[in-house]
Amino acid sequence: MITAGCQPKVQNKPVDVTAVKEEITILMDKYMNAFNTKDVNTITALFADNGFFCGTDPSELMDKKALSDMMTQSLADTSAIYSYSVDKREIRVAADGSSAIVLEQFTMPGISPKIPTRLIYHVVKAGDKWMFDFISWSFIPKNEDIVKLNKALE
């Protein structure tokens, strides 16, 4: 009982959230620029080896290799236009500064000019490098368009 009571208190270093957000913003811009230029090598280097990645289709639940293969195949199509610019980005840094949730919203005309896309990322810091260990892509139709979409799918 005495040993348990004499545990040293762990001193947490204060996290400079602004600096962490700036680092993550650099990562996110690097990812977007690589995607827009179809630079598969840069994109896939940002995926954690043990990552989990979810596409827009319910069947698209992937590990790093499966996502890398899909990206390689998709971005090799020179007729497809996958470039985008972010309309909204939110970064929520964990208390310890070693991970964050990132939300991005945009419209990618080459996939759907009318239905916006939302990406949710979980980024982790491995040494001095930020990586994606989770990404989920989803379409986010406006509430007023749900009835129209349901009717179109009948």
PEGIDA-V67823 format. One record per residue. RES is the residue in one letter. PHI is phi in whole degrees, -180 to 180 (* if undefined). NEAR is the number of other C-alpha atoms within 12 Angstrom. Layout:
((RES;PHI;NEAR) (RES;PHI;NEAR))
//
This chain:
((M;*;6) (I;-67;6) (T;-62;7) (A;-63;8) (G;-79;8) (C;-104;8) (Q;-68;9) (P;-68;8) (K;-75;8) (V;-80;6) (Q;-94;7) (N;-88;9) (K;-71;11) (P;-66;14) (V;-97;16) (D;-85;16) (V;-59;22) (T;-62;15) (A;-66;16) (V;-64;30) (K;-62;27) (E;-65;20) (E;-61;27) (I;-69;37) (T;-61;28) (I;-61;18) (L;-60;31) (M;-65;35) (D;-66;22) (K;-62;25) (Y;-62;32) (M;-61;28) (N;-63;21) (A;-66;24) (F;-64;28) (N;-65;24) (T;-100;21) (K;59;28) (D;-90;25) (V;-62;27) (N;-62;19) (T;-67;24) (I;-59;31) (T;-69;31) (A;-68;24) (L;-89;37) (F;-89;36) (A;-67;28) (D;-58;22) (N;-102;18) (G;-71;28) (F;-128;27) (F;-133;35) (C;-118;27) (G;-84;25) (T;-77;22) (D;-89;13) (P;-56;13) (S;-82;9) (E;-89;18) (L;-118;21) (M;-129;28) (D;-95;24) (K;-60;28) (K;-64;20) (A;-63;22) (L;-67;33) (S;-61;28) (D;-64;18) (M;-64;23) (M;-63;27) (T;-59;22) (Q;-67;16) (S;-64;21) (L;-78;27) (A;-74;19) (D;-73;14) (T;-72;15) (S;-84;12) (A;-82;18) (I;-111;21) (Y;-108;29) (S;-71;26) (Y;-154;29) (S;-131;22) (V;-79;24) (D;-87;16) (K;-147;18) (R;-137;23) (E;-125;23) (I;-124;30) (R;-117;26) (V;-87;29) (A;-65;21) (A;-56;16) (D;-87;18) (G;75;28) (S;-101;29) (S;-156;30) (A;-160;34) (I;-102;31) (V;-124;31) (L;-116;29) (E;-132;33) (Q;-128;26) (F;-168;31) (T;-114;27) (M;-111;28) (P;-54;17) (G;-69;22) (I;-106;21) (S;-155;21) (P;-73;17) (K;-112;17) (I;-112;23) (P;-64;29) (T;-115;32) (R;-124;30) (L;-113;34) (I;-115;32) (Y;-118;38) (H;-117;35) (V;-113;36) (V;-129;33) (K;-97;25) (A;-112;17) (G;70;9) (D;-109;11) (K;-120;20) (W;-91;31) (M;-140;37) (F;-89;36) (D;-113;32) (F;-156;32) (I;-141;34) (S;-132;30) (W;-95;27) (S;-154;28) (F;-88;27) (I;-128;22) (P;-65;22) (K;-68;15) (N;-54;12) (E;-69;11) (D;-95;15) (I;-61;15) (V;-61;13) (K;-63;13) (L;-65;17) (N;-60;12) (K;-64;9) (A;-65;9) (L;-88;8) (E;-69;7))
//
